[in-house]
Amino acid sequence: MYQTGRTLRTIRLVCSLLWPSTNKNGSPLGSAVAFAIKIEPSGSGRGELGVFFPDTASFAAPFLLFRLKRLGYSDCRVISEDGGLRLFARR
């Protein structure tokens, strides 16, 4: 049962990365980062981002990188851990 829930959460995340929600004017309502539980503060103010996606399968990693590249981030990497995916990016 746990594996099914993890897979469904991951599919939901992937869908939100590929087709972000928009309002009537086409402006985005939110981003996939809204699914994250822990955002690591960088403190440097250089546009660095660190996010942990709990209970997320590793097949979501390329979709996370795709969305970040579209948003203008570079030096992006995703690390698969036991509890989920850890994402790092810099503008």
N, C-alpha and C positions, 0 to 999 in steps of 0.2 A: 504494500500500500504506500509506503514511503517513497519508493521509486516512481510510482505513478504520479504522485503529487509533485515530486521534483521535476519530472518530465513535463508535466502540464505547466508549471511555473516557468520553466525554461522556454517552452513554446510561446507562452504569453509574452515573455520578454523579447524573444526574437521577432514576433509579430509587431510589437510596439517599436522596435528598432527599424524595421523595414518600412512600416507604414505609420509614422507618428500621427497622433491626433491633431486635428486643426479645427479652428473655429470657422465662422462663415466667411471671414476675410482671407483665410488661408494661413493665418498666423498660428504657430504651434501652441498647443495648450500646455504641453509639458514635454518632458524628455524621458528617456529610458532610465536616466539616473534616479528618477523618482522611486524606482524599485529598490534602490540600495538602502541598506540598513545603516552601515557605518561609512561616513565620509571622513577621510583623514585630513586634518588641517595641514597645509603646507607651511604657512607662516612666512613664506618668502615673498608672496604677492606677485609671483612671476607667472601666474596662470597654471600652476601645477595642480593636478587632480589625482586623488587616490580614493578608490571606491571598492567596497567589498560587497559582492552579490552572494548572499547566503543561499544554500540549497539550489545552486544553479549548475546544470550539467556543462561539461566542457565544450559541447558542440555549439554553444552560444558565443564563444570567444571571437570567431571571425566576424560575426554580426556586430559585436560591440566595437571592434576595431573599425569596421566599415562606417558606423555611425559617428565615431569620434573623428575620423578623417574628414567626413562631410562637414563636421562642425568646426574644422580648422585646427584640430590638435595634431601634434606630431610627437615623435618619440613615444609612441603608445606601445604598451605591452600588457598582456594578460597572463597571470600565473594561476594555474589550477591547483587548488588546495583541497584538503579533505572536506572542509565545510562549504566550499563554493568556489567562486572566481574572485581574484583580486586584480584590479585594473589600475594601471598607472598611465598618466598622460601629461603632456606639457604643451602649452601654446607657443 
